[in-house]
């Protein structure tokens, strides 16, 4: 799937430069609220993103993703100054996994956090002859 970028507190979208300093991408306007991680919580980094008055395009995209439950949804949180859209202020950016999505008639809430690496299967690579032809005998 293609990446989607949104900006809040803007009446229109804007072109912003990514962390590499050369790639310029467009951010679409979409009012949303971010509940940042609690600084006192040492157990996990959790962040909520709430989008009100969700359009049909976003709902359709989320419903399409629900048919592919093994495909991860990622959230990258970048901060720009309105006076300088060429520099990301939080470098390195905060990259989180979407842990859950709650939709109702009025809004969509994303729960994002760091993936618990203890729950990943080991080994995480499936060794088969397509990837490793030397295994064929």
ABEGO torsion letter per residue (X at the ends): XBBBBBBBGBABBBBBBBAAGABBBBBBBBBBBBBBBBAABAABBBBBBBBBGBBAAAAAAAAAAAABAABBBBBBBBBBBAABAABBABOBBBBBBBABBBBBAABBBBBBBBBBAAABBOBABBBBAAABAAABX
